[in-house]
Amino acid sequence: MSYAPSTAAGKQAAQQLADISRILYERGWMPGTSGNISMRLPDDPGRALITASGRDKGELTARDVVEVAARTGQASHPGQDRPSAETSIHAAVYRVTGARAVIHVHSPYATVVAHRAAARDAVSSVRVERFELLKGLGLKDPAFADLPVFPNWPQVDRIADDVAAHLTADREGPPGLLLADHGITAWGDSLGQAKSRLECLESLCQLLVLSRTEPHVSRAAQAPDHRTAP
């Protein structure tokens, strides 16, 4: 069942998600049904709208969104369409950072960097330094950023747990993360800021690839195993 927000603020937020989705689709960053976007409701920041699962991002409408609890990702209304499979990652970002919007895309350069820098069973990071675009990320020290790269576990909740643990331990890190072989996620205080930061991060990854700079990659301790024992 499709969902339509009942308040004026909710309707405007849903339309913003649809508009941004089409823009990113046209850039080739959300091909087919890939990617997901969410934002907290302006009149109820404890809840968020997120794109529904399986929707073509080039044809997304304001009715193709789902309302969830921002901090848990639990659906707010029974019977509405299934939220994005990666809702728990958005919830982890909201819970730890206080962000108001999150965007996940499969932009090509970030995906290539994530593919090259990923560790099989641990969170790694890519150091990006010197490029002027770092100033667009709102960092305390814009001279460099250590962009985390997370294993792309089949269990999305396991990824979300890794993300929450990392963001809790590194409060000064960049407003974005990479998923191995899977793309990039960025966030901000508004949908516009999240989009701007996403663009900066993708451009920084593009510069790394085009300059053939071998990124300095560090690997953290093995990521905790959240799988249920047999």
Secondary structure as GFF3:
##gff-version 3
##sequence-region A 1 230
A	DSSP	alpha_helix	8	26	.	.	.	ID=ss1
A	DSSP	beta_strand	36	41	.	.	.	ID=ss2
A	DSSP	beta_strand	44	51	.	.	.	ID=ss3
A	DSSP	beta_strand	65	69	.	.	.	ID=ss4
A	DSSP	alpha_helix	87	97	.	.	.	ID=ss5
A	DSSP	beta_strand	101	105	.	.	.	ID=ss6
A	DSSP	alpha_helix	108	117	.	.	.	ID=ss7
A	DSSP	beta_strand	122	129	.	.	.	ID=ss8
A	DSSP	three_ten_helix	132	137	.	.	.	ID=ss9
A	DSSP	beta_strand	144	150	.	.	.	ID=ss10
A	DSSP	alpha_helix	156	169	.	.	.	ID=ss11
A	DSSP	beta_strand	176	179	.	.	.	ID=ss12
A	DSSP	beta_strand	183	188	.	.	.	ID=ss13
A	DSSP	alpha_helix	191	210	.	.	.	ID=ss14
A	DSSP	beta_strand	216	222	.	.	.	ID=ss15
###
